[in-house]
Amino acid sequence: MNTFKDFFERYHWDEVKQRLEKVTLSDVEYSLSKKNRTIEDFLNLLSPVAAQKLEVMANMTRFITQKRFGKTIQLYAPLYLSNECQNICTYCGFSLDNKIKRKTLSDTELMIEASVLKSMGVNHILLVSGEAHKTVGISYFLNAVRLLKPHFANISIEVQPLSEEEYAALHKEGVHSVLVYQETYHQEVYKEYHPKGKKSNFHFRLETPDRIGKAGIHKIGLGVLLGLEDWRVDSFFNALHIDYLQKCYWKSKFSVSFPRLRPAEGIIEPNFIMEDKDLLQLICAYRIWNEDLEISISTRENEKFRDHIISLGATTMSAASKTNPGGYAVDRESLEQFETSDERSMEEIRNIIKKSGYDPVMKDWDSVYTGF
């Protein structure tokens, strides 16, 4: 069975880094002038020299996004199910070696959290969990989806990598999209960030989106943890992964997220600092390269950046996020996975979007039309 692993192994980290450094301004201008762009054009737009064309790229990004998605921003909120985790990850507050209070929501607690989100007007939720296969596995997830499905128009998940059969079961229950981040595509140092647990298996994680695609999931979300390694090289590999997946699983939609390292219990400091202007360049590079790609911005980002990105490429945003299980009502003192930066309420974010001339969308379609 062919997977992205076979394709990935044709590329080498250091070679990609050298190619990025050799891009000229003429290369960037050529990529900007094209109608149909390839992964090589993405590399050009990602390069250090492309920063000189950031204003041009931002204007193109605004135009392309409005043409393809209109002036709308889909809003969602995460619902954290558990902070139990069997992995040691040096950048995560849920890491097994952190001596913290662990919590997994019961059915009753789950529905209390859901009721708070419903009261905010939330209709799209993202279920998030640490990777604890024995206590928070497929049976737990299927039960959670069955409980929540009658109350929300759209359910996405961001949990540990599962088998194709398990993704198919979640799809049958009504899961709309699955998010899975490789964290870094730098295979040689991946083990240093993930020294223990199933997550330390680089290739199993790398092939997860293939299993999601084969299971027929409607949307697949990818991203890297910005700050672990060189963000330009990591983002090239992430785009390469998306390019491969779109060709193989063309019935699925795709989204990209941009998690930057944020403060959390016991985590490392970022190896690479990514400034706001760098993140803007990255978002523009994705949009100009791939007009159909959904671009998601989380509450990791600060208020100023989130306010400006509304008209510069974002299609989806989280709001009023709590990154701890029970954080909305049940257990506000449990440990967060990371600190959020934008702590404004859902209503405040809706008003900001409206003032920007955009429409905040809480429910864009109904599951009755999907066959779920």
C-alpha positions as CSV (number, residue, x, y, z in Angstrom):
1,M,0.0,0.0,0.0
2,N,1.5,3.3,-1.1
3,T,1.3,6.1,1.5
4,F,2.8,9.6,1.9
5,K,5.8,7.9,3.6
6,D,7.0,6.7,0.2
7,F,6.6,10.2,-1.3
8,F,8.2,11.9,1.7
9,E,11.3,9.9,1.6
10,R,12.2,11.4,-1.8
11,Y,12.9,14.7,-0.1
12,H,15.6,15.7,2.4
13,W,15.3,18.4,5.1
14,D,18.7,20.0,4.4
15,E,18.1,20.1,0.6
16,V,14.8,21.8,1.1
17,K,16.4,24.4,3.4
18,Q,19.1,25.1,0.8
19,R,16.5,25.5,-1.9
20,L,14.6,28.0,0.2
21,E,17.8,30.1,0.6
22,K,18.5,30.1,-3.1
23,V,15.1,31.5,-4.2
24,T,15.5,34.8,-6.0
25,L,13.1,37.7,-6.2
26,S,12.5,36.9,-9.9
27,D,11.5,33.4,-8.8
28,V,8.9,34.9,-6.4
29,E,7.6,37.3,-9.0
30,Y,7.2,34.5,-11.5
31,S,5.2,32.4,-9.0
32,L,3.0,35.4,-8.2
33,S,2.3,35.9,-12.0
34,K,1.1,32.3,-12.6
35,K,-2.5,31.2,-12.8
36,N,-2.0,27.6,-11.7
37,R,0.6,27.1,-9.0
38,T,2.6,24.1,-7.9
39,I,4.3,23.0,-4.8
40,E,7.5,24.6,-6.2
41,D,5.7,28.0,-6.3
42,F,4.7,27.5,-2.6
43,L,8.4,27.0,-1.8
44,N,9.2,30.3,-3.6
45,L,6.5,32.2,-1.7
46,L,7.7,30.7,1.5
47,S,11.3,31.8,1.0
48,P,13.1,34.5,3.0
49,V,13.3,36.8,-0.1
50,A,9.5,36.6,-0.7
51,A,9.1,38.7,2.5
52,Q,10.0,41.7,0.2
53,K,6.7,41.0,-1.6
54,L,4.5,40.7,1.5
55,E,2.2,43.6,0.7
56,V,1.5,42.2,-2.8
57,M,1.0,38.8,-1.4
58,A,-1.4,40.1,1.3
59,N,-3.6,41.9,-1.4
60,M,-3.7,38.8,-3.5
61,T,-4.6,36.7,-0.5
62,R,-7.5,39.0,0.4
63,F,-8.8,38.9,-3.2
64,I,-8.5,35.1,-3.6
65,T,-10.1,34.3,-0.3
66,Q,-13.1,36.6,-0.9
67,K,-13.5,35.1,-4.4
68,R,-13.5,31.5,-3.1
69,F,-15.1,31.8,0.3
70,G,-16.9,35.1,0.3
71,K,-16.7,37.4,3.3
72,T,-17.5,34.8,5.9
73,I,-15.7,33.4,9.0
74,Q,-16.8,30.0,10.4
75,L,-16.6,30.0,14.2
76,Y,-16.0,27.0,16.4
77,A,-14.9,26.1,19.9
78,P,-12.8,23.2,21.2
79,L,-14.2,20.9,23.8
80,Y,-11.5,19.1,25.7
81,L,-12.4,15.6,26.8
82,S,-9.3,14.5,28.8
83,N,-5.8,15.6,29.8
84,E,-4.7,12.0,30.4
85,C,-1.8,11.1,28.2
86,Q,0.6,8.2,27.8
87,N,3.2,10.1,25.8
88,I,6.1,12.3,26.8
89,C,6.1,15.3,24.6
90,T,8.6,18.0,25.6
91,Y,6.3,20.9,24.5
92,C,2.9,19.9,25.9
93,G,1.3,20.5,29.2
94,F,-0.4,17.1,29.1
95,S,2.9,15.3,28.9
96,L,3.1,12.1,31.0
97,D,6.0,13.3,33.0
98,N,4.2,16.4,34.2
99,K,2.9,15.7,37.7
100,I,-0.6,17.2,37.3
101,K,-4.2,16.4,38.2
102,R,-5.6,14.2,35.4
103,K,-9.2,14.4,34.4
104,T,-11.5,12.7,31.9
105,L,-15.0,14.0,31.4
106,S,-17.9,11.7,32.4
107,D,-21.1,11.6,30.3
108,T,-22.7,14.1,32.6
109,E,-19.8,16.4,32.7
110,L,-19.5,16.3,28.9
111,M,-23.1,17.4,28.5
112,I,-22.7,20.2,31.0
113,E,-19.7,21.5,29.0
114,A,-21.8,21.1,25.8
115,S,-24.7,23.1,27.3
116,V,-22.4,26.0,28.0
117,L,-21.1,26.0,24.5
118,K,-24.6,25.9,23.1
119,S,-25.5,28.9,25.3
120,M,-22.8,30.8,23.5
121,G,-24.3,30.0,20.1
122,V,-21.7,27.4,19.2
123,N,-22.7,24.8,16.6
124,H,-19.3,23.6,15.4
125,I,-17.2,21.9,18.1
126,L,-13.7,20.3,18.0
127,L,-13.3,17.4,20.5
128,V,-9.7,17.3,21.8
129,S,-8.0,14.8,24.0
130,G,-4.6,13.7,25.3
131,E,-3.4,10.3,23.9
132,A,-4.5,7.8,26.5
133,H,-5.6,4.7,24.5
134,K,-6.7,2.6,27.5
135,T,-9.0,5.2,29.1
136,V,-9.8,7.5,26.2
137,G,-10.0,5.3,23.2
138,I,-12.3,4.6,20.3
139,S,-15.2,3.5,22.5
140,Y,-15.0,6.7,24.5
141,F,-14.9,8.8,21.4
142,L,-17.9,7.0,19.7
143,N,-19.9,7.4,22.9
144,A,-19.1,11.2,23.1
145,V,-20.0,11.7,19.4
146,R,-23.4,9.9,19.9
147,L,-24.2,12.1,22.9
148,L,-23.2,15.3,21.2
149,K,-24.5,14.7,17.7
150,P,-28.1,15.7,18.4
151,H,-26.9,19.1,19.7
152,F,-24.3,20.3,17.2
153,A,-24.3,20.7,13.5
154,N,-20.7,19.8,13.1
155,I,-18.3,17.7,15.1
156,S,-14.6,17.5,14.5
157,I,-11.9,15.6,16.4
158,E,-8.3,16.1,17.3
159,V,-7.2,12.9,19.2
160,Q,-4.5,10.2,18.9
161,P,-3.9,8.6,15.6
162,L,-6.4,5.7,15.0
163,S,-6.8,2.9,12.6
164,E,-8.6,3.2,9.3
165,E,-11.5,1.1,10.7
166,E,-11.8,3.3,13.8
167,Y,-11.9,6.4,11.6
168,A,-14.6,4.8,9.5
169,A,-16.6,4.1,12.6
170,L,-16.3,7.7,13.7
171,H,-17.3,8.8,10.2
172,K,-20.4,6.6,10.3
173,E,-21.4,8.2,13.6
174,G,-21.2,11.7,12.0
175,V,-17.7,13.0,12.6
176,H,-17.2,15.7,9.9
177,S,-13.4,16.3,10.1
178,V,-10.2,15.0,11.7
179,L,-7.2,17.1,12.6
180,V,-3.8,15.5,13.1
181,Y,-0.5,17.4,13.3
182,Q,2.9,15.9,12.5
183,E,4.3,18.5,14.9
184,T,7.6,18.5,12.9
185,Y,8.6,16.7,9.7
186,H,12.3,16.7,10.8
187,Q,12.6,13.0,11.3
188,E,16.0,13.1,12.9
189,V,15.0,15.2,15.8
190,Y,11.3,14.0,16.1
191,K,12.4,11.4,18.6
192,E,13.9,14.1,20.9
193,Y,10.6,15.8,21.2
194,H,8.7,12.6,21.6
195,P,10.9,10.3,23.7
196,K,8.2,8.0,25.0
197,G,4.8,6.7,24.0
198,K,3.1,5.7,20.8
199,K,3.6,9.2,19.5
200,S,7.3,8.5,19.2
201,N,6.6,6.4,16.1
202,F,7.2,9.0,13.4
203,H,6.0,7.0,10.5
204,F,2.8,5.8,12.1
205,R,1.8,9.4,12.7
206,L,3.0,10.4,9.2
207,E,0.7,7.9,7.6
208,T,-2.3,8.8,9.7
209,P,-3.9,11.2,7.1
210,D,-3.8,8.4,4.6
211,R,-5.9,6.3,7.0
212,I,-8.3,9.2,7.5
213,G,-8.6,9.7,3.8
214,K,-9.3,6.0,3.1
215,A,-12.0,6.1,5.8
216,G,-13.9,8.7,3.8
217,I,-13.7,11.5,6.4
218,H,-15.2,14.7,4.9
219,K,-12.3,17.1,5.9
220,I,-8.7,16.5,6.9
221,G,-6.8,19.1,8.9
222,L,-3.0,19.3,9.0
223,G,-0.4,21.6,10.5
224,V,3.0,21.7,12.3
225,L,3.9,23.1,15.7
226,L,5.6,26.3,14.7
227,G,8.6,26.9,16.9
228,L,10.0,23.3,17.1
229,E,12.1,23.5,14.0
230,D,12.7,25.9,11.0
231,W,9.1,27.0,10.2
232,R,9.8,27.4,6.5
233,V,11.1,23.9,6.0
234,D,8.5,22.3,8.2
235,S,5.7,24.2,6.4
236,F,7.0,23.1,3.0
237,F,6.7,19.5,4.1
238,N,3.3,20.2,5.4
239,A,2.2,21.6,2.1
240,L,3.8,18.7,0.3
241,H,1.7,16.4,2.5
242,I,-1.5,18.3,1.6
243,D,-0.6,18.3,-2.1
244,Y,-0.2,14.5,-2.0
245,L,-3.4,14.0,0.0
246,Q,-5.5,16.2,-2.3
247,K,-4.5,14.1,-5.3
248,C,-5.1,10.8,-3.5
249,Y,-8.3,11.6,-1.6
250,W,-9.9,14.2,-3.8
251,K,-13.4,13.7,-2.4
252,S,-12.2,15.2,1.0
253,K,-11.7,18.8,1.8
254,F,-8.5,20.0,3.5
255,S,-7.6,22.7,6.1
256,V,-4.4,24.0,7.6
257,S,-3.8,25.3,11.1
258,F,-0.9,27.3,12.5
259,P,-0.2,26.4,16.1
260,R,2.7,28.4,17.5
261,L,4.3,27.3,20.7
262,R,2.6,28.9,23.7
263,P,3.4,28.7,27.4
264,A,2.3,25.5,29.2
265,E,3.3,23.4,32.2
266,G,6.9,22.1,31.9
267,I,7.4,22.8,28.2
268,I,10.5,23.8,26.3
269,E,11.2,27.2,24.9
270,P,10.8,27.6,21.1
271,N,13.8,26.7,19.0
272,F,12.7,29.1,16.3
273,I,10.9,32.4,16.9
274,M,8.2,33.1,14.4
275,E,7.1,36.7,14.2
276,D,3.6,37.9,13.2
277,K,4.9,39.0,9.8
278,D,6.3,35.5,9.3
279,L,3.0,33.9,10.1
280,L,1.3,36.4,7.7
281,Q,3.7,35.4,4.9
282,L,3.0,31.7,5.6
283,I,-0.8,32.2,5.5
284,C,-0.4,34.2,2.2
285,A,1.8,31.5,0.7
286,Y,-0.8,28.8,1.4
287,R,-3.7,30.9,0.1
288,I,-2.0,31.9,-3.1
289,W,-0.8,28.4,-3.8
290,N,-4.0,26.6,-2.9
291,E,-7.3,28.5,-3.3
292,D,-9.5,25.7,-2.0
293,L,-7.6,25.2,1.3
294,E,-9.4,26.2,4.5
295,I,-7.3,28.3,6.8
296,S,-7.9,28.1,10.5
297,I,-6.7,30.5,13.2
298,S,-6.9,29.6,16.9
299,T,-6.9,31.6,20.1
300,R,-3.2,30.9,20.5
301,E,-2.8,34.1,18.4
302,N,-3.0,37.6,20.0
303,E,-6.0,39.8,19.5
304,K,-4.4,42.3,17.1
305,F,-3.2,39.5,14.8
306,R,-6.6,37.8,14.8
307,D,-8.5,41.0,14.1
308,H,-6.3,41.7,11.1
309,I,-6.3,38.2,9.7
310,I,-10.1,38.2,9.3
311,S,-9.7,40.0,6.0
312,L,-6.3,38.4,5.1
313,G,-7.0,34.7,4.4
314,A,-8.7,33.2,7.5
315,T,-11.8,31.1,6.8
316,T,-12.2,29.5,10.3
317,M,-11.5,30.8,13.8
318,S,-11.9,29.4,17.3
319,A,-13.2,31.7,20.0
320,A,-13.7,31.7,23.8
321,S,-11.5,28.6,23.9
322,K,-10.8,26.6,27.1
323,T,-7.9,24.1,26.7
324,N,-8.5,22.0,29.8
325,P,-11.2,19.3,30.3
326,G,-14.1,20.8,32.1
327,G,-12.8,24.3,31.5
328,Y,-16.1,25.9,30.6
329,A,-18.0,24.9,33.7
330,V,-17.1,21.6,35.3
331,D,-13.5,22.0,36.4
332,R,-12.0,25.4,35.6
333,E,-8.9,24.6,37.7
334,S,-7.7,21.6,35.7
335,L,-4.5,22.0,33.8
336,E,-4.6,23.7,30.4
337,Q,-2.8,22.1,27.4
338,F,-1.5,25.6,26.7
339,E,-2.3,29.2,27.5
340,T,-4.6,31.0,25.1
341,S,-3.7,34.5,24.0
342,D,-7.1,35.9,22.7
343,E,-9.5,35.4,25.7
344,R,-12.4,37.4,24.3
345,S,-15.9,36.0,24.4
346,M,-17.7,34.4,21.4
347,E,-20.0,37.4,21.3
348,E,-17.0,39.8,21.2
349,I,-15.4,37.9,18.4
350,R,-18.7,37.9,16.4
351,N,-18.9,41.7,16.8
352,I,-15.3,42.1,15.7
353,I,-16.0,40.0,12.6
354,K,-19.1,42.1,11.8
355,K,-17.2,45.4,12.2
356,S,-14.7,44.1,9.7
357,G,-17.4,43.8,7.1
358,Y,-17.6,40.0,7.4
359,D,-20.3,37.5,8.5
360,P,-19.6,35.3,11.5
361,V,-21.1,31.8,10.6
362,M,-22.1,29.6,13.5
363,K,-23.8,26.9,11.4
364,D,-23.1,26.7,7.7
365,W,-24.9,23.4,6.8
366,D,-27.1,20.7,8.4
367,S,-26.1,17.1,8.8
368,V,-29.5,16.1,7.4
369,Y,-28.1,16.9,4.0
370,T,-25.0,14.7,4.4
371,G,-26.5,11.3,4.7
372,F,-25.1,10.8,8.2
